[in-house]
Amino acid sequence: MSGRPLDVLEASVGEAVTVRLKDGTEYVGTLMGYDQHMNVVLEDDNTTIIRGDNVVSIHP
């Protein structure tokens, strides 16, 4: 796996990830999609769309 951020996201689609936001909030769910701005769509019991501007880290 390459260390480039979008390559890591591509490899993580369909997998469980943890997304940490600037305010310290963490979301855990299945990564369903993303775009070049790192806006992400997570799915658990609900579908959550997270704006990339708020993301500090995404851990596969």
MARGU-885712 format. One record per residue: residue number from 1; residue in three letters; x, y, z of N, C-alpha, C in turn. Coordinates in steps of 0.001 Angstrom, whole numbers. Layout:
N
R     n   res    n_east   n_north      n_up   ca_east   ca_north     ca_up    c_east   c_north      c_up
R   NUM   ala         X         Y         Z         X          Y         Z         X         Y         Z
...
END
This chain:
60
R     n   res    n_east   n_north      n_up   ca_east   ca_north     ca_up    c_east   c_north      c_up
R     1   met       846     -1183         0         0          0         0       883      1235         0
R     2   ser       573      2174      -853      1303       3430      -933       977      4292       286
R     3   gly      1851      5211       617      1624       6100      1737       856      7358      1371
R     4   arg       475      7498        82      -259       8695      -323     -1666      8636       256
R     5   pro     -2164      9740       810     -3457       9725      1504     -4623      9164       687
R     6   leu     -4768      9587      -554     -5908       9098     -1332     -5760      7623     -1687
R     7   asp     -4531      7134     -1808     -4313       5704     -2044     -4716      4890      -821
R     8   val     -4406      5409       360     -4795       4729      1596     -6314      4701      1707
R     9   leu     -6970      5820      1390     -8441       5848      1423     -9030      4864       425
R    10   glu     -8485      4815      -772     -8991       3891     -1799     -8897      2450     -1314
R    11   ala     -7789      2107      -676     -7602        746      -180     -8518       448      1003
R    12   ser     -9036      1495      1652     -9868       1316      2840    -11366      1328      2562
R    13   val    -11774      1584      1321    -13206       1578       989    -13772       190      1286
R    14   gly    -14873       179      2019    -15505      -1076      2405    -14974     -1640      3709
R    15   glu    -13982      -971      4291    -13365      -1416      5544    -13748      -488      6690
R    16   ala    -13587      -964      7905    -13835       -144      9090    -12706       871      9257
R    17   val    -13074      2116      9532    -12103       3176      9773    -12549      4012     10970
R    18   thr    -11595      4734     11541    -11880       5704     12589    -11481      7070     12047
R    19   val    -12414      8020     12110    -12167       9378     11626    -12160     10314     12829
R    20   arg    -11065     11036     13028    -10973      12001     14122    -11119     13409     13553
R    21   leu    -11962     14215     14200    -12214      15582     13765    -11437     16589     14603
R    22   lys    -11375     17831     14131    -10647      18898     14823    -11107     19087     16261
R    23   asp    -12413     18885     16521    -12931      19104     17875    -12722     17891     18787
R    24   gly    -12033     16858     18298    -11743      15680     19092    -12757     14557     18953
R    25   thr    -13870     14820     18284    -14885      13797     18065    -14328     12705     17160
R    26   glu    -14666     11461     17456    -14267      10348     16603    -15497      9619     16095
R    27   tyr    -15448      9247     14839    -16494       8449     14216    -15874      7140     13765
R    28   val    -16571      6039     14022    -16124       4727     13574    -17213      4160     12692
R    29   gly    -16831      3678     11534    -17798       3087     10622    -17099      2522      9401
R    30   thr    -17892      2024      8484    -17371       1485      7228    -17248      2620      6227
R    31   leu    -16059      2779      5663    -15830       3822      4664    -16533      3438      3375
R    32   met    -17536      4209      3002    -18311       3914      1799    -17840      4719       587
R    33   gly    -17213      5870       839    -16740       6691      -266    -16010      7920       240
R    34   tyr    -15364      8632      -682    -14598       9835      -375    -14400     10606     -1675
R    35   asp    -13902     11833     -1561    -13538      12581     -2758    -12164     13219     -2569
R    36   gln    -11726     14006     -3539    -10374      14570     -3508    -10184     15576     -2380
R    37   his    -11272     16053     -1770    -11185      16980      -639    -11207     16245       693
R    38   met    -11213     14916       626    -11289      14026      1785    -12607     14146      2529
R    39   asn    -13655     14614      1823    -14996      14451      2362    -15229     12952      2363
R    40   val    -15778     12412      3455    -15943      10967      3552    -17383     10605      3909
R    41   val    -17779      9429      3475    -19083       8867      3818    -18828      7606      4612
R    42   leu    -19348      7588      5849    -19233       6423      6718    -20608      5819      6913
R    43   glu    -20632      4513      7078    -21885       3837      7342    -21705      2926      8547
R    44   asp    -22616      3038      9503    -22721       2094     10606    -24207      1801     10714
R    45   asp    -24872      2221     11770    -26327       2117     11816    -26969      3208     10973
R    46   asn    -26239      4300     10774    -26680       5439      9966    -25610      5750      8935
R    47   thr    -25962      6601      7993    -24977       7100      7040    -24531      8475      7509
R    48   thr    -23226      8684      7602    -22666       9948      8067    -21763     10502      6985
R    49   ile    -21968     11771      6637    -21105      12461      5676    -20279     13468      6465
R    50   ile    -18968     13388      6320    -18069      14263      7068    -17299     15129      6081
R    51   arg    -17372     16421      6307    -16667      17372      5449    -15165     17296      5713
R    52   gly    -14403     17205      4653    -12953      17043      4758    -12240     18134      5532
R    53   asp    -12788     19366      5560    -12171      20465      6290    -12072     20186      7790
R    54   asn    -12939     19304      8302    -12970      19014      9729    -12113     17824     10123
R    55   val    -11619     17082      9143    -10905      15829      9408     -9450     16096      9779
R    56   val     -9025     15481     10897     -7628      15543     11311     -6923     14268     10893
R    57   ser     -7589     13106     11099     -6960      11850     10722     -8021     10798     10401
R    58   ile     -7614      9851      9583     -8432       8698      9244     -7543      7479      9413
R    59   his     -7962      6569     10291     -7176       5367     10569     -7900      4135     10063
R    60   pro     -7281      3393      9141     -7899       2158      8667     -7850      1078      9752
END
